[in-house]
Amino acid sequence: MKKSFWKRRFDNPPYIRPHHAYLFILPGLIIYAMFVLWPIINTARYSLYDWTGFSDPTFIGFDNYRELWHDEDFWLALQHNAFFVLFFSILPIMLGLFLTSLMTRGRLRGMAIFRSGLFIPQVMSSVVVGIIWRWLFAYDGPINEFLIMVGLESWVRPWLGDFTYARYAVGTVGLWVQYGLCMVLFIAGAQAINEDLYDAARVAGANAWQEFRHVTLPGLNQQILVAFVLTFIAALRVFDLVFVLTRSGGPGKETIVTSILIYQQAFQRNRAGYGSAMALVLSVIIITVSAVVMRLQARQEEGPAI
Amino acid sequence: MQDTAYFQRKARNALTYALLIIFLIAAIMPFIGIFLTAFKTTSELIDGPFALPETWRWENFTNAWEGAQFGRYFRSSVIVVVPVVVIATLLSTMSGYAFGMIRFWGDNVLLLLIVLGLMVPSEAVIIPLWQVMGSLGLRNTYWALILPQVALSFAFGTFWMRAHFKGMPRELVDAAVVDGCNTWQVLWRVLFPLSRPALLSLVVLLFMWTWNEFFLVLVMVTGDLRTLPVGLALLRGRYAADVPVMAAAATIVSLPVIVLYVFFQRHFIRGMVSGAIKE
């Protein structure tokens, strides 16, 4: 795949002057460098300072990270992020796979409608999603009314204010937002699987599970990895939903997540240096996992197609 | 034998449809509930979210627009979204063209730097951005919302347009050059008009992301400069307790994106699932 440096230069048609490329990139790159690259570098730098965001910063080496290591709130927040990976990522992928496997057995009409409909939560403002679900989960809301209707009065509770169940309630919203994305990805992937493989499986007498296990699942490898990266990032970054659903992590600290802590430290408690350290750790986790998964994906692409 | 197989297949299809319909309902019902609630009186709420309103009351929208100031937030949203989408689209078309069509020294390194922007969370840039905007005197102005979002959109846009231009036939460029176009004219006169579908996808995606942006707006600006989602999330006081007015406000926030989605669903879906990592 890779061509040598000289070979690549040679690829350009004679009338293209390579240095023109820089002129095309430059205007965007300047803005990008100023408002993305430079801030990233500065986040790393600030994380080594004791800094309120207003005062003169004092260099303190790795003290922020040392404090972070012993910060119970930070670990709690990371645990909640990990918990949300289950609801934002693992469960939506499983549900998406299940629904997709149903649809690959036999041709069905009207798939486009389902695809468009199931994708709607993805394009909505998460604030609107949060407000809707706050009402659904309210003490006198539809979910509790439904429970009363079917005779489960004992289950009725203020879901988002309940110390045990608030996390599950927020997770449920995450599941609701993400499963459509996974499904759409998987359906697209399944359509690309060679029809002959299904015919072969059926001739060989495979049942639904075997067909799924040996044809659909291997064929969807790529899509599962992509879905995992997208939803995993969403689970680690979740901010808006928690901000709206449980008013920044309540009850107590039951739904607090890392991005909420960063916001509180940097902009409410004036600990910009400490907040930067948290932000850097979170970014490193996200980038590492994404890079590893995309590496896996690239490696598979080089392998034989199915 | 054949009858059993036929019957089994029919039954399975019916079951599949039933399940899909349940999930479809779960996905769209909440929005229908909000929409209906936006036209009701407070006393009608007791009939449940999906009962039709007795009369379709537009007062809730007037109250949200004027009383709860959503007209002003709407104005902010438009002032921010339009320049972000236009500038980011033009800049990323140019850089996507360079990355997709021209080989040059350092192209892979530059591309990698730009792809980094697809992965970093806004938390990684927000604190220095806040600081920089403060020292430039731009905090609490629209610039503090426009410039960083142009930069972040540029990362996705470059990635997107590069993939698009890579897939375009070289012969187009060759023919244009024979006709006497230079590199600049090749892009704007020949390739740009032929790139409508890719550009449309990019525009609707950037529109949605910028319209829905929350964290940056929350941190950078206060008061009337807030855009719709932040205005909605921070709504307090009389109207926050007024469910139909809140529902009307939520409808105002979501309607532009919903309308775009209805017309350009395929562009949304294609862009978001194409494997590009951005959220």
Interface residues (C-beta under 8 A of the other chain):
Chain A: R8 R9 D11 N12 P13 Y15 I16 R17 P18 H19 H20 A21 Y22 F24 I25 P27 G28 L29 I31 Y32 M34 F35 V36 L37 W38 P39 I40 N42 T43 Y46 G53 L99 L102 M103 R105 G106 L108 I113 F114 R115 S116 G117 L118 F119 I120 P121 Q122 V123 M124 S125 S126 V127 V128 V129 G130 I131 I132 W133 W135 L136 P142 E145 W176 Y179 G180 L181 V184 L185 A188 V226 V229 L230 I233 A234 L236 R237 F239 D240 F243 V244 T258 S259 I262 Y263 A266 F267 A272 G275 S276 M278 A279 L280 L282 S283 I286 I287 S290 A291 M294
Chain B: R9 R12 N13 L15 T16 Y17 L19 L20 F23 L24 A26 A27 I28 P30 F31 G33 I34 G48 P49 L91 S92 M94 S95 Y97 A98 F99 M101 I102 R103 F104 W105 D107 L110 L113 I114 L116 G117 M119 V120 P121 S122 E123 A124 V125 I126 I127 P128 L129 W130 Q131 V132 L147 P148 V150 A151 L152 F154 A155 G157 T158 R170 V173 D174 V177 T183 L187 M208 W211 N212 F214 F215 L218 V219 L228 P229 V230 L232 A233 V243 M246 A250 V253 S254 V257 I258 Y261 Q265 F268 I269 M272 V273 G275 I277 E279
